[in-house]
Amino acid sequence: MSEWPLLSLVIFLPLAGAGFIMLIRGEPAVVNQNARSVALWTASITFLLSLLIWVDFDPSRSDFQLVERAEWFTGFNINYHVGVDGISLFLVLLSTLTTLICILVSWESIQVRVKEYMVAFLVMETFMVGVFCALDIVLFYLFFEGILIPMFLIIGIWGGPRRIYSAFKFFLYTLLGSVLFLIAILAMYLQTGTTDIPSLMAAEFTPEMQIWLWLAMFASFAVKVPMWPFHTWLPDAHVEAPTAGSVVLAGVLLKLGGYGFLRFSLPMLPDASAYFTPFIYTLSIVAVIYTSLVALMQTDMKKLIAYSSVAHMGIVTIGIFTLNPLGIQGSIIQMLSHGLVSAALFMCVGVVYDRIHSREIASYGGLAERMPLYATTFMLFMLASVGLPATSGFVGEIMVLIGVFQVNSWVALFAASGMVLGAAYMLWLYRRVIFGALTKDSLARLGDLRPHEMAAFAPLVLLVLLMGLWPTLFLDPMAASVDHLLTQAQQTPVSQFAGR
């Protein structure tokens, strides 16, 4: 199996499917149905192929596996170079699963320009998988920036009333940070003569250069996470995006920043990472507490979940910069958990929005009476979001809290307060939407989950419980790679940076 170009198949099969959909001609209804079917088959096959990556992965190895390399820009020493390790493995699987779920979620809700919509999601899948597999920093940057284009179109064409404003805000915020990342790439290339990521991990940059490179990368990754105060684009993007757009945005795109810190900042710039750790802790604590309080004030379900995403990703950035195995493994598990849980919560909003076209919390109440299966599903993901034991949310959060407690007990205390605030706003949301008397006429004839909705929720339910009950299934493959990352991130004493 390892002799296959397996990673390239997983990366570029969605692009081939998108090209096939573009060739479909005929009556609009027939074109729409065929586009949906081709997209579903393409995403399904891509997901199954990505599972083979897991099957072929050796958890005892810390190096990159299933590596493929080909000359690209020969004169500049820039190559097509892809591979996976324990840090990127499950993010690849998350990308392929999320795309499949997005197509199921959109099966009935999208009726306009269906062909172009499916093409946008398949192209974005190629970019998402490519980001997590790229082992050349130029290749990484192309995939990293390429994601902006289909996401910009998804929000701008199929979004809500303020979709143009939200799409441009999303695009400009992320593009501005990425320009600085490009400057950092050029500086590293001029210094080392290579764009190969494993080679750059082994390179040594002076402390002064590390400071500037780290800040340039931070500008890009902090917007993608997003960290406070770079998060203001996220609530607008979520509110205006179609349901599947919110699913892929929360499920995968927010993980690009955390992955960037793990793949670049820590191993390539260890001294600067240690120097800026208090800065990261401060921004992350503000994100956890402030955005949780803002979530308590929301009247729009999507905005509430969007602000909760900022708080949960604050836990992730705290875990990454603990620089110990528990914290980093916990942050990766938290990224995976958040990808599943937040995607499911946005799907829960989409289910009722498709029926009565309102996201206002006040428009609902008493749904448990008409939609018991929906109420049960919503409850599971709400409890996973607040970190209930036996769910994926608990595993990631408790590992990060223990990891950061070993470093700084005050940071652990403030981070733990986010779990309390998270329980407050999620339970408040659930009570207002699900419980109480069914008094609104618009809710009287609502039907429960439809077959395609149940099919979309099923793998998320399974994985949230599986990660909560059997976490070692996910922790073991990443352990060797995390240990290797910590070896690379051995830094000089922070005092050497004093006064810089």
N, C-alpha and C positions, 0 to 999 in steps of 0.2 A: 504493500500500500504506500509506503514512503517513497517509492519510485515515481508515483504519480506527481504531476504538478498540482497537488491538491489545493494549496493555498491560492494559486492563480485561478483555478476553477471556481473556488468559492468567491473570489474577488470579482471576477469578470463575467460569470454566468448571468447575474442580474442585468448587466449592461447588454449582453446578448439578447436577453428576454425583452429589454426595453426597445432594442432595435427591431425585434420581430413585431412587437406591438405597433410600432410606428408604420409598419407596412400593411397593417390590417385596413381593408377597404370594404365598403358596402353600406347598407342601411344603418342609420344611427343606432337603433336599438340593437342590431346584430353586432355592430362594431363595439358598442359598450359591453355587451355580454362576453364577446370574445376577448376583449382587453382584460376584463376581470379574470376570466378563466386562465389566460396565458400568464398573467401576473401571479395568480394563486399557484399555478403549477411551478413557475420559475422560483418563487419564494420558498415553496415547499421542498423542491429538490435542493436548492441552495442550503436550506436549514439541515436537511439530512446529510448533505456532504460535509457541512461544518461539524456535525456530530462525529464524523470519521476523524476529524482533527483530534478530538478528545480521545477517541479510541486508540489512535496511533501515538498519543502523547506519552512520554516517559516521565513520570513525576519525580523520579530520582535525579534527573538531570537539571542543572541550573542554567544551561546555555540555551541558545535559540534552536528550535527544532523545526523540521520540515522546511529547511532553508532552500530557497530558490534564488539564483543569481544570474543575471545576464547583463552584458555591456549595454549602456544606454548612451550617455554623452562621453565617448571614449577619451577625447582630449582633455576633458575636465575632471576625470576620475569620478563621475557621477553614474551610478548603476541602478538597474532594477534589482532590488534586493529585498526579499520578504522572508519572514519567519515568525514563529510564536514562542513565547515562554510562558511560565506559570502566571505572570501578571496580565498578559494580553489574551490568554486562551479563552477565558469565560466572557471577556468583553466582545470577542468575535462571535461567540455563541449568542450573547445577548442581542447583538446587532441583527443577526439572521432571524432569530425568533421574533424580535420586535417588528421587523418588516413584514413577516408573515401575519402577525396579529393586526398590523395596520391595514393590510389588504382585507382581512375579514371584517374589521370594524367599519370599513368604508363600503362594504358590499351593497348596502341599500341607501346609505346616507348621501353618497355622492352620485348625482345624476347629470351633472354638467361637465363637459370636457373630460369624460371618464378616461379616455385613452391617454390624454396628456397627464392626467393625475397619476395613473399607474406607472407611466414612464418616469415621472419625477421620483416616485418612491423607489423604483428599482435602480435608477441612477444613484440615488442617495445611498442605497444599500452598498453599491460598489465602493463609494467613497468611505462609508463608515467602516466596512471590513478592511479596506485598504489602509486606513489610518492605524488600525491596531496591528496590522501585519508588517507595515513598512519598516525596513531596517536601513534605509537611506534617508537622511534628513530632508533632502529636496523632494523625494518621493512622498515622504510624510507630509510636507508642507502643501504639495499639490492636492493630496486627498483631503487634508485638514481644511484648506480653503475651498475646495470644490463643493463641500457639503453646503456652503452658504447658498449656492445657486439654486438647487432644487428646493431647499427650505424657504428661501425668499419667494419663490414662485408659489409654493404650497400655501403660504400665509397670504400672499398678495392676490392670488386668483380665487382661491376657495375659502378665504377667511371671512370674518364678520364685517360689520359696517365700517370699522376703522382699520381695515386690513392694510391699506396702502401705508398709512402712518406707521403701523406696527412693523410691517415688513421692512421699511426703510430704516427704522430705528434699530431693529435687530441686525440688519446688514451693516450699517455704519459703525455701530458699537463693536461688533466682532471684527470688522475689517481694520479698524484703527489699531486695535491691539495686535493684530496679526502683521501689520506693517513693521512694527518694532521687532516681532519674532523673526521676520525676514532679514532685518538688519543684523540680528544676532547670528543667524545662519551664515550670512556673508562673512561676518567677523571670524567665526570659528573656521570657516573654509579657508580664509586667507591665512589664518594662524597655523592650521594643520595640513592643508592641502588635500583634505578628504571630506566627504559628506557621509561616510559610512558610520552608522550609529554605534556599533560595537567599538570601532576604532576611536570615535570621539569620547566614548566612556573611559577609554584607557588613556586619553590625552590629559596633559596637565596644563591648566591655565593659571596665570598669576592671580593672586587674591584681588588685585585691582580690576583685572579683566573679568573675573568671576562676578564681581559686584554688578558691573554694567550688563553682562550677559544675563544674569539672573533677573535683573529688573526688566529687561526687554522681554524675556520669556514670561515673566510674571504678568506683564501688561496683557498678553494674549491669553494665558491660561486663566487668570482671575476673571476675565470677562466671560469665558466659556463655562466656568464652574456653576453659576457666577457667584463671586464673593462680594460681600458688602464693601464699598458702596457702588460696585460695578453691576449691580443686579437689576437696575430699573427697567431694562429692556424686557426682562423675562415675564412679568405679569401681563404686559401689553401683548407680547407675542402669544402667550398661552390663551388669553381671553379671545383674541381674534382668530387664532388658528383653528382649522377644523379639528374634530376629535382625534383623528389619526395623526395630525400634525403635532398636537400636544403630546400624544403618546410617544412619538419618536423623539420629540424635543426633550421630554423628561426622561425617557427610557434610555437614550443613548447619547444625545448631543451634549448633555450636561456632564457626561463622564469624560469628555475629551480634555477638559482642563485638569481634572485629577490624574488622568493618564499621562498628560504632559509633565506634571510635577514628578511623577514616578519614573518616567522614561528619560527625562532630560535634566530637570533641576537637581534632583538628588544625586544621581550617579555622575553627572558631568561637572556639576558645580557644588561639590559637597561643602566647601568652606563657606560660600555665600549662603547656602541653604541653612547651615547652622547659625550663621550671623543673623539671618532674617527670620528665624523661627519665632522669637517673641512677637515680631510684627504679624506673622501669619496667625499666631494664637489670638492676638488682639482682634484682628479683623474677623476671625472665625467666631469668637465669643460674641462680638457685636451682632454678627449675622444670626447666630442661634437665638439670642434673646430678643433682639429688636424685631426681626422678621416674624418671630413667633407672636409677639405682641401685636404687630400689624395684622397678622392673620386673624387674630381674635376680633378685629374690627371690620372684617370684610362682610359684604352682603352678597357677593358673587362667588359661587362655588369654585369656579376655575381660579379666580384670584386667590382664594384661600389656599387651595392646593399648591398654587405657584409659589406663594410665600413660604409654605411649609417645605417646598423643595430647597429653597435657599437655606433654610435652617438645617435641613438634613445634610446638605452638601457642606455646611459649616463643620459638622461632625467629621465628615470625610477629610477635609483639609487639616483638621486637628490631628487625626490619626496618621496621616501621611508624614507629618513633621514631628511625630514622637521619636522617629528613628529607632524604634525597637520592633521586634517581630509581631508582637500582639497588636500594636497600634496600626502598623502598615497592613497586616493581613485583615484586621478588622475594618480598615478603611476600604479595602477592595471588596470585602463581603458587603459592606454598607453601600458601596456603589452599585453592586449587583442587586441587592435588596431594594434599594431606592428605584433602580431601573424597572423592576417588576411591580413594586407596590404603587409608585406614583403613576406609572402607565395605567395600571388597573383602576386607580382612583379617577383619572381623567376619563377612562372608558365608562366608569359608573356615572359620571356627569353626562357623558355623551348619550348614554342609554335614555335618560329621561329628557334630555334636550331634544333628541330626535322626535320625541312624542309630543311635547307641548312647547318647544322652542323658547325655553326660558332657563337661564342659569341662576336666577335670583333665588336665594335660600327661602325667602318669604313666599315664593310661589308654590312651595311644597309643604308636606306634612301628612303623616298617616299612610305613607306608601307601603308599610308592612302589611296593611289590610288587602291591598290589591296586588302587590308584587312581593310575595314572601321569598321567592328564590333570589330575586334582586336584593332584597333587604339582607339576606344571609350572606350573599357574596360581598356586598358593600361592607358588612360588619367585619368579615374576615380581613379585608384589606385595610380597613380603618384601624383595627387592632394591631395589625402588622406594622402600620405606620407609627403607632405609639410605642412599639417595642414589646409587645406581649410575648412572654416566653413560649417556646415551641413554634415561633414564626421567625422568618429571616431577619426581620427588623431587630429582634432582641439580640441575635448573635453578633451582628455587626456593631451595634451600639455598645454592648457590654464589653466587647474586646477593645474597642477604641477607648472607652472610659478606664478600663484597667491599665491599658498601655500608657495613657496620658497621666494617670495617677502615679505611675512609677517615675514620671518626669517632673510633674508639677501638680500638686494636689488642688491648688486653687483653680487652675484651668479645668481640671476634672470636675470640680464642684460647679463651675459656671456652665460647663457643657452638659452636665446632668440636669441642670435646671431646664434645659431645652426639652427633655423628655416629659417633664411635668407640664410645661406650657403646651407641648404637642398634644398631650392627652386632653388638655382643656379645650383647645380649639377643635380637635377632631371629634370628641364626644359631643361638643356643642353642635357641630354640623350634623352629626348623625341623628341626634335627638330631634332637631328641627325638621329634618327631611323625612325620616323614617317613622318616628313615633308620633303619638297624638291622634286626634280625631281627623278623619278624612272629610273635611268640610268644603273643599274647593271643587266646583263642578268640573273644572278642566281635568281633574285627576280621577273622576268617577269611573271612567271607562278604560283606564290604562291596562295594557296587557303586560304579563311578566316577560322574562327574557326570551328572546327569539332563538331559534337554533343556531344561527351564525354568531349571535352574541355569546351563547353558551360555549360554542367552540372556541371563541377568542379568549374567554375567561378561564377555560379549563386548564391549559398549561400553566397559567400564572398561579392559579390556586395550588396546583401540584408542586410547583417549584418553591413557592413561599413556604409551604409546609415542609417540603423536603429539605430545604436549607435550614429550617428551624430545628428539625428533628435529627438530621444527619449532616451536620456542618462539615465533618471531616471529609466527606465526599468532594467538597469544594476547596477545603483548606489544604489538603495533602498535595494536590498538584501545584499549588502556588508556593509551598513552603521553601523549596530549594531556591527558587528564583528570588524570593524575598530575602533569604539569607545572603544570597549573592549580591543583591542590591545594597544591603547594609554593609557588606564588605567594601563595595565601591564607594559608599557614602561616608567612609571613615574620614572625619574632618580634622583640621588643625584646631587648636584651642580658639574659642571665640574671641579671647582677649587679644589675639593677634590682629583682629579687625577693629579694635577700639580706636575711635577717632576718625575712622574712614567715612 
